[in-house]
């Protein structure tokens, strides 16, 4: 049986990486002057949410929204630090209270996630509806809708990856995965060891996004596609269902990744990560290592790491 190491998750931010443990989250970013700056947030205990996180299918929705809220705070820090010139610091009088800021950023993160989900759910639907004269059956409509959703996803990722800023974020995403893989394989976290590790990971949020497309195709087979308003309403109503099932599929593929045949289940998600991650430079890996080691030092003083899987 594999080691019982704590499971950590994370995400890339502008010029840095965020990692999360059971009780804390830490971001490290490279400042304009070359130094590394840290941002640390303790997780606020929420007994009710922790109870829901133990319920299959419901836990995924809570985990995703929580990740969106927490991640927004770290993204805000990274963007803020990226804009500040070396040697400059914002004063407290230039910002709202910390609580107001954190709540506001968290709300924006959740709303942004939901808006994006609505767009990528409804646009393919209307595009598929335009093809109804050719593809009139429910099954063909669902498949065409899935095709458009996948096509738009791939085109969107491809074009944003061509921008210099997003390309660097994707490189930090690759660095984040490399650190997690090196850690899970028991390697000392040196730049050389981390660079030799894979930039792909079964537990990645990119895989989750792809699984929502695949799972959606099967879920939509259970509901009618006509008339149009019914189709729109059931797509919106089924968003939590698709998210919940997709999260469970993601966890399943991670658990069976070492089983020869079953590991193939996670390959589509890994293929998508070829777009959402890029090979990082050594200095980017240094930032990722610094973030992870800072989190470990904080977590060790507060207790053990995560007991349940997190999206990487």
N, C-alpha and C positions, 0 to 999 in steps of 0.2 A: 504493500500500500504506500501511496506517496506521502511525503512529509506533511505534517499538520501545521505548516506555517500559516500565520495570519494572512488574510487576503486583503490586498490594497487596490484601490482604484485611483483614477486620475484623469486629467484632461490637459490638452495643450492650451496655452494662452499666448498673447502677444509677447514675444521674446522671453518665454518662460514655460514652466510646467507646474501644474497643481497636482498634488497627491492627497488622498484622503484616507484616514484610518477610522477606527471605531469612535474615537472621541474628539479627533482634531482634523483639520485640513490645513495644508501649507502650500503656498505658492512661492517659487523662486523665479525672479526675472533678472535679466541682464540689463543693467542701466546703461545709459549712453556713454558713461565714462569707463565702462568695462567691468565695474563692480557688480556683485550679486546682491539683490535686496530681497527680503523675505516678507511675506504676509501670512499671518497665522490667525485662524479662527477656530475656537472650540465649537464642537457640535452642541447645540442646545437640546437637552433631554426632552423628548416628547413621548411620554408613555403610551398615549393613544396611537400615535403613528408607529411606534415600535411594535405594538400588538398587531396592527394591520399588516406590517411588513412580514409577519409570520404566516399570513394567509395566502396560499397560492392564488395566482391571477390578480388578486388585489395588491399584493406587495409590489408588483412591477410598476403599477401606476404611481403608487406613493414614492417609490424609489426614483422614478424618472422625474417627477415634479420636484422632489427634494434635491436631486442632482442639478436640475435646471436653476433652482433658486440659489443653491450654494455656489454653483459654478458662475452665476452672474456676478456675485460679489467678488470672486477672484478675477473674473474678466475685467470688471470695473477697475480693480486695483492695477492690473497689468496695463490696461489702456491709459490709466492715469499716470502711471510711472513711465510709460513709453513717451508720453507727451512732455513730461517735466525735464527740463534741461539739467545737465550735471551741476550739482551744487545747489539746486533750487528745491525748496520744500514748500508745500502749501500750508498755510496757517489754519488753525481751527476756525477762525472767523470767516474763512472763505468757503466753508462747507457747512451743511446742515448737521444736526446731531447725528452721532454714530448710529443710534437705533433707527432714526428716520431714514437715513441713507441706506442701511442694510435692508430694511423692510421694503423700501422703494425699489432698490435694485433687484431684490428677490422677486417682487411682483412683476417687474419688467421682464425678468428672465422667464418666468412661467407663462406670461402672456405671449411673449415672443415665440416660445416653443409651441403653444397652442395655435397661434396664428399660422405658423409655418406648417403645422400638421393639417390645419383646415385647407390651406392653399394646395398642398400636395395631395389632399384627398379629393377636393372638389374640381380642380382644373382637369385632371385626367378623366373624371366622370363626364364633364361636359364635352370634352374632346371625343370620348368614346360614343357619346350620344349622337354626335354629328355623323358617325359612321353607321348608325342604325339602318339606313336604307340598304347597306351592303351586309352588315353583320347584325341580323335582326333577332337571333335567339338570345336567351338569357346567358347561356354559357359563353357564346362568342362575345357578347358585350362585356362580360366580366373579364375575359382573357384580354380583350382589346384595352379595357380600362387598366388592367395590370401592366400591359405593355407600355402604355403612355406614362404611367406612373414611374416605371423603371427607367424609361427613356429620359424623362424630364430630370429624374434624380441624377443619372449619369452625366447628362449634359450640364446640369447646374454645377456639379462637383468639378467636372473637367474644366469649365471656363473660370470658375473662381480660383482653381488651383494654378492658373496661369498668371495671376496677379502676384507681384513680389511679396506682399505682406502675407497673403494666405499660403503661399508656398513655404514661407518660413514657419508659419504656424503648423503646417503639415509636417515640416521637418522636426519641430518640437514634439509633435504627436508621435512621430517615429521614435524619437529619443525616449519619450515616456514609455512606450511599449518595450523598448530595448531594456530599460532599467527594470521593469516588472519581470520580463522574461529572465534576465540575469539573476534577479533576486529569487525567483521561483525555482531556478535551476541550481541554486546554492553557490553561485559564483561571487567572488569578491567584487564589489562595485568599483572597478577601475574603468577608465575610459576604454582601454583595450578590450576588456571582457564585455563591457556593455555594447561596444560597437560590433563585436562578433556575434551578438545575439540577434534574433529575428525582430524586425520592426512590425510584425503581424501578431495579433493576439486574438484568441477565440472569444474573449469577453469584451471586445471593443464595441463602443456605441455605434460605430459604422455598420457592424454586423447586425446590430439590433434594428437599425433603420431599414436595411435590406430585408430582414425577416418580416417587418411590418408589411412590406409589399407582397411577399409570398403568402404570409398568413392571411392577409386581406383577401386574396383571391379565393381561398377556401371558405372563409367566413361569409363572403358575399354570395356564395352559392346557396346559402340557406335563406336568403331573402329575395323578394322580387326586384326586378329592374325597371318595371313599369307600374304606374306612370312616372314621369320624371321627378315630380315633387316627392313621391314616396322614396324614390331612389336616393335623392338628396338627403332626406330626413334619416333614412336608415344608415347611410354612410356616416353622418355626423353622430348618430346615436351609438354606432358600433366602434367609434374611435377608442373608447376605453377598453372594449373587448379585444380589439386587435392589439392594442398596446400590452394588455395583460398577458395574452397568449404568447405574443412575440418575446416578451421578457422571459417567460418560462422556457421557450425554445432556445433562447440565447444561453440560459443557464444549463440546459440539457446538453447542448453542443460542447460547452466547456467541460462538463463532467465526463463526457465520453471521448474527449480529444485524444486520449492515449489508447483507445481501442481501434485496431487496424481498420475495420470496415466502417464503424459508426463515426469515426473522425471525419469522414467525408461530408457529413451533414453540415459541418461548419465551414466547408470550403467556399461556398458562395460569398459568405461574409468576409473571408480572408481575401478573396479576389477583389472585393470592393475596397478593401484597405490598401490595395496597391495604388489606388487613386488618392485616398484620404491620408496616407502617410508617405513621407519621403525620407530618404537616407539623410540623417543629420550630420553636421560637422562636429568635430571634437569639442569645440567650445559650447555647442548646444547640449551635447551629452553631459558636459561638466555641470551645466545649470540643472539638468534633470537629476543628476546624481545628488547635487547639493540639496535640491528640494526634497528628495526621498530620504536622504540621511537626516535632514532637519526634522522631518515628520517622525522618523523612527525614534530619534532621541526624545522628542516630545511624548510620543506614545509610550515609550518604555517607562517614562516617569509617571504616566497616568494609568497604565495597565496594558493589556494585550491588544493586538490589532483586531480587525473585523472578524466576526464570526460568520457572516454571510457574504456571498459574492457581491461585488460591486462592478458596475460597468467601467471598463478601462478606457 
